[in-house]
Amino acid sequence: MSKRRFMFTFNEEQIRDPIIYNLGQQFNLVTNIRRADLSEDEGWIVLELEGDEKGIEQGIAWVTSKGVRVDPIE
């Protein structure tokens, strides 16, 4: 099991979609919100993902394909 942190930045189009829920369900990942600042039209979330490395990589690729900006946190 791997554990990694990312910052997701959402725009007005993505803020209403259940992206974090779907990320956990579709890629069998545990999602843990560490910090967040959201409004009705934009926001960011620091998210910790736990699961196998392949699932994390596939999940991040899927989130990026949805138009969410994803930055790794070291």
Phi, psi and omega in degrees: 000133177252157176223124181221154179245145180219155169252123176258131177244123185252144171257186185300326182288323184270342190298334183267348181280145179279058187294316182293318177300309181297324178302313179295317183290312186287331186243013176053051181244146172271125180252131181228112180282119182266324177206156179199152173214106185233145171230188181290338186235000176191169177169175177220155179220133169267118189238131174261128179247134178232130180166192178285153186301322179297317178297320178296313181297316178295320179296317179295320177298320179294315180298317178298321179295338177279356178094006178278136175281129182238123178238127177290149176243124181264000000 
